[in-house]
Amino acid sequence: PNKRPLCSDLRESGAIEQDADIILFVYRDEVYHEHTEAKGIAEIIIGKGRDIETGTVRTAFLGQYSRFEQLAAGWVEQPKPEKVASLADRYKSKERF
């Protein structure tokens, strides 16, 4: 499941969501998925911004220093591989006569 935080997660926190000019969240996939390829990568999620665009910025996370830095020059997110249907999935999709 997707564990990325959303502004709706703040609904129980009083008026924070309504009163804030900007809301930022930090998400690190390695916290939830031990074998992720995104180790050392943090996503800064701009959930709300009155004068800025919302979106996500990926940055390097140096845990031993609790520090964020720019990703290495030339870093490109790898495309996710297409899901290959298993033999069982293929069998299920075949019409039976």
Buried (B, 14 or more C-beta within 10 A) or exposed (E): EEEBBEBEEBEEEEEEBEEBEEBEBEBBBBEEEEEEEBEEBBBBBBBBBEEEEEEEEBBBBEEEEEEEEEBEEEEEEEEEEEEEEEEEEEEEEEEEE
